[in-house]
């Protein structure tokens, strides 16, 4: 059966439950609160209607309009597909860069130190939590990691059911940075899909999705 729990001001909890005959089935439903409060707007840095610039790092955040979407996929590890609703929230336009991490943490743990505009790497979940704590101490905005549903909603571009989150649902070396995987999987680059970067690419190198995030 499909269990659905709703509460005002919270995201919908939906889960397929398999009930056995003559057996107790216990389900724990955690309803995450909807995030609707906009962060304060910095006076010194420009912002568009749906963008906000964090003043200490100058990271750009995009306002993602809330809505309902089909979460999951037909793959057995990601299923079943079920409807989830999220509220408005802000999400970073790009990956956190090595320069931004250096500014907040005072160090750069990345193995490939290409430039300050490349994504930070070699960080754990606990490193990220420390980064968020330090960033929160710089101002009056409460940052956190996005919930799983928020991340999938933003990555998919909302209700659009494309296999890939590009604007037209297709994928090639000009739309995403995937060619470097060939180094590890087959030992050489796929010349037919060369994207111009041996490993990671500087943030903003590829087109944005429907919500304007990379």
N, C-alpha and C positions, 0 to 999 in steps of 0.2 A: 504494500500500500504506500501511497505518497503522503508523507506527513508534512504539513505546512503550519507554521506558527507565525502570527503577526502581532505586533504591538505598536501603538502610536509612537512615532519618533525613533523607531528602530528599523534596521534592515530585516527583511523577511528571511526566516529560516525555513528551508525546504530540504527534505531528505527522503529517499526511498527506503522503506523499512521492510525487511523480510521477517514475517511473523511465523513462528513454528507452532504446531498444534500442541496443546497442553504444556506450554512453556511460557514463563514470564519474559517479556522483552522490555528492557529499560532504555529510554532514550534521553540524552541530555541535550537540551536546545539552548544555545547561547545566542542571544540577540544583541548584536553590536549596535550602538547608537548611531543614528545618522549624523553626519558632519555637515552642518549648514552654516556655521559661523565663518564669515570671510576674515582672512588675516588683515591686519592693519596695513594701510597703503603707505609706503615710504614717500616722503616729500621730495627728496632730492633726485630720485631716479624715475625715469619715464615708465609708464604702464599703459597698456591698451585696456579695452573693456574687459577682456577675459584673461589678462596677464597680471602678475604681481612679481615685483623684483625684491628679493631679500637683500636688505641694505648692506649687511656685513660681507657676504660672499658675492653678491650680485647674481645669485642663481635665479633663473626665471621659472616661475610657477604658472601653470595653466589651470584655469577654473574648468573643471569637468562637470557638465550639467548632469544631474542625476537622472535615473531612468531604470527600466526593467530590461533584462536581457536573458538569453539562454546560456547559462553557465555550464561548463564542462564540454565533453565531446563524446563521440561514439567509441573512443578508445577505452578499453576496459580499465585502465589505470586512471582515467580522467572522468569517467562516467559515474552515474548516468547524467544525461542532460536535464537540467531543471531550471526553472525561472527564479531569478534573484533580482531584487530591487535595491538600488543604492541611492543615497542622497548626493547633493552637490559636494564636491571636494576639490582641493587643489593638488596637483601633481607636478613634479619637476618636468620641465620641457625636455631636458636632456639628462643623460646619466651624470652622476656626480663626477666631476673631473679631478685629475690629480692635483691641479692648482687649488681647487676649492677644498679638497681634503687637507692639503698642506696648510692652508690658511686657518682651518678650524682646529686641526690636530697637531700642527707643528712638525709633521713628518709625512713622508710619502712611501708607503710600503710596496708600491707597484714594482713588478719585475721588469716590465718594459717601460722605461722612463723616456717615452718618445717626446712628449711636450706637455705643458700644463693643460692643454685642451683635450688630451686623451682621457678616456674613462679611468678612474682609479680601479685597481685590481688587487688581488691577494689580501682581501679583507674578509673577516668572518662576521657572523651575525652579531657577536658581542662587540667587535670593532665598530660596527654600524650603530649599535645602541649607544656606544660611547660618543661617536660622532654626533648623533642626534642630541644627546645630553649637552655636549659642549655647544652645539649650535643654538639650542634653546636658551642657554645662559647668555647669549649675545644680545638678546632682545626680549620682546614680550609675546612672541609667537610660539605656540606649542606644536612642534613638529613631531611626526611619528611615521613609521612605515605604513604604506597603504594596506588595508585588509586584502585578503586574497580575492574577494569578489570585486573590490574597487580596482585592483590591478588588472584583472582579466577584462573587466568592463572597459577600462581605458585602453588597454592593448588591442582589444577587438574593435575599437571604434564605436562602442555602443551596441546597437541592435543588429549591426551588419554581420551577416553570417559568411564572411570570407574565410578561406583557409589561412590566408596571411593578412596581417593588419595594415597592409599598404592601401593606398586610396582606391586602387582598382582590383585588389585581391590577388594580384600576381606577384611573383618574386623573381628578381634577377640581380646581377652584381651592381647595378646602378641604384637599386632601391634599398638593399640591406648589405651589411658587412658579413658575408658568410664564407668567402673564398678561403680565408686562412685556415678553416677547418681541414682543408685538403692536406695541409702540412702534417697533421697528426693522423689523419685517417688513411691516406694513401702515400704519404711521403713527398708529395710535390704539389705545387699549385695547379689548379684547373685553369689552364691558360684561356679557355673559351669563356671563363667567367671572372677574369681578373678584375678586381675592384680598385687596384692601385695602392692597397695597404697590405703590408706583409702580415701584421697581426691586428691590433685594434685600430680603429679609425678615429680621428678627432670628432668630438661630438658635433652634431649638426651637418655631417658630411652627406647624409642621405635624406630623402624626402620625408616630411612629417605625415602622420596619419590623419584621419578625419578630425580628431580632437586637437591636432596641432602639437603632438608629442612625438619624440623620436624613438 
